[in-house]
Amino acid sequence: MNKKSAAFNKKTAAVALVFLLATIFWFTINVVWCLHDGRYSKLVIPAVFVVAGIVMFHNEYHKKRKRHVEEVKKYIR
C-alpha cells in the first residue's frame, strides 16, 4: 500500500476541498461587487475564509498516518 494514499483521510480532505471551492466562489462574487461599489474593505472577511480553506485542505492532505493500537502494543511489551 502506498504510504501517501494511506496517510490522509479522503472524506475530510474532500470536505475541506468543498469548503475551499465554496469560499473561492464567495470571494469571487465579493470581488465583482467591490469593483462596482469601490468598497474594498468588505473583502477582508472573504479573504480570511479563503486562507482558512487553504490551510484546512493543506493540513488534511499532509496529515500523518495514525498507528493502530495493536501495532503499537507489540513495541510496549
Secondary structure, 3 states (H helix, E strand, C coil): CCHHHHHCCHHHHHHHHHHHHHHHHHHHHHHHHHHHHCCHHHHHHHHHHHHHHHHHHHHHHCCCCCCCHHHHHHHHC
